[in-house]
Amino acid sequence: MIGKTLGGWQVSGSTFMRTGTPFWVTEAADVAGTGDTFAAPWNIVGDPNANTNKEFSNGSDQNFWINPAAFARPTTGTFGNSKRLEFYNPGQYQWDIALFKNVSVGGSRNVQFRAEIFNFLNHPNWSNVDGTTNTQSGGGSGSPTTATFGRVTSKDNSRRDIQLSLRFLF
């Protein structure tokens, strides 16, 4: 009886490891004077990786994904020198598992119990780096002005989901 209850379970699983999405430091203002206000790149004036530890930030600590001091707004009538999609947001990790068991109920009929757990380790994934820059009009130089620029200050909506099912197979 114990063997029938505890035995015969099957396990399957999957693991997802994704790199972060690429981004670049821009603003939605026509600094270059071209009439286009989509993704005007900023200047890189220092090492974007200096003084960074790529850790989660509460917004007032010294945890940075990219160095805010490495960026400056381009002067009016010029384009910034940063490359398109030069940096990467944090990656994402998820582990899923499924447990199931078929129980014969006579002849070719079976009942299958299945439990699927998505993100079963309940691993939190970080949201994107805050790349919000100074969008003052008129050009001029300056560093990014938001307090959370270059930081990861939130988590995405990943959560543990559990799905149970009972199937009658005939």
N, C-alpha and C positions, 0 to 999 in steps of 0.2 A: 504494500500500500504506500509506504514512504517512497519507494523507488518510482512509482507511477506519479506521485505528486511532485517530487523534487527533481526527477530525471526528465530527460527529453526536451529541455529548454534549448532554444537556439538564440544566438547572439549575433548581431551585426552592428556595424558602426561606421561612421565616417568622420573625417577630420578636415576642416577647412582652414587654410592659412593663406591669407591674402595680403599682398603688399598694400600700402596706403595709396590713395589716389594722388596724382601729381598736382601741384599748385605753384603759383608764382605770385610775387608781391606786386599788386596793381592797385589802381583806383579808377573810379568811374568819373573822370573829369577830362576835358579836352586840354591837357597841358601842352601838347605838341602843336595845337592849333590846326588840326586836320579836319575838324568837324565830327570826329568819331569819339564817343565817350565810353567805348567798351574796352576795358582791360588795358589801361595805359600803364606800361611797366615803370617801376621805380628804379633808381640807381642803386647799385651795390657799391658801397664805399668802404667796406671792411670785410672781415671774415664772418660769413653768416653762421659758422659753427663755433665761433669763439664764445666761451662762457655758457655753453649749452650743455644740458645733461639729458635732454629728451625724456623728462619725467612729467608726470601729471602735476598740474599747478592749481593752487587754491586762488590764484589771481593776485596774491600779494607776496609771494615768496620769490626765490631766485631760480625757479625751474622754468627753463625756456627750451623750446623745440628749435627755434631759430633766433639769432641774436638781433634784437631791435636796433641796436646801434650801428648795424651794418647796412642800413637802408636810409636813403634820403630821397626826397621828392625831386624830380628833375626840374630844371629851370624852365620857365615859359619858352615855348617854341622849340623844345628839344624832346627827344625820346629818352626813356631810361635805358640803362645798359643791362638790366637783368634778362636772363634767358627765359624763354617761354617754358613753363612747367618744369622748373629747375629743382624744386623741392618735393618731398613726399610726406603726406600725412601719416599718422600712425597706422600700422597694419591691423588686421582683424583676425581673431582666432576663435574657432568654434568646434566643439566636440559633441557629436550626436551618437546616441546608442539606441538600439531596438532589441527588445527581448520578446520572444514569442514561443508558444507551445501549441501543438496540435494534439487534440484528444479525440480518439475514435469513439463514436457513439453508435456504432453498429454499421456493418456493411461498408459502403464507400462514403458514409457520412462522417464528417469531422466538425468539431468546434475548435476554432483557433482563438486563443487569447493573445493579444498583442499590446505591448507597452512601448511607446516611443518617447524618448526624452531628448529634446533639442536643447543644445547648450547645457548638457547635464552637469558640467562643472560650474555652471553659473558664472563663467568668466566675463568680467566687464571689459568691454572694448571702448577705447577712447574716441571721442569725436575729433573733428578736424582742428587743425591749428588755426588760431584767430589771425587772419591776415588783413583785418580791417585797418585801413590807413587813413591819414589825414586827407580829407577831401575838400580842403579850403580852396576857393577859386583864386585864380590869379597867379598860380605858379609860385616860384621861389623855392628855396631849399628848406629842409626840415625833416626831422625824424618822424616815424609813425607816432601818432598821438594817443591811441587807445591804451589803456592800462594793461589790457590783456594781450596786446599784440605779441605774436611769437610764442604764445602759450597754448597749451591744451588744458581747458578748464572745465570740460564736461565729458560725460560718457554718452555713448549712443544708446539706442533703445533696446539693446540686446538683453534678453531675459531668458530664463529657463521656462520652456513650455513642455507640458506632459500631455500625451495623447494616449488614451486607452481605447481599445476596440475589442469587440467580440464578434466573430464571424461564424456563420453556419455554412459549411461547404458540403455540397451534395452533387 
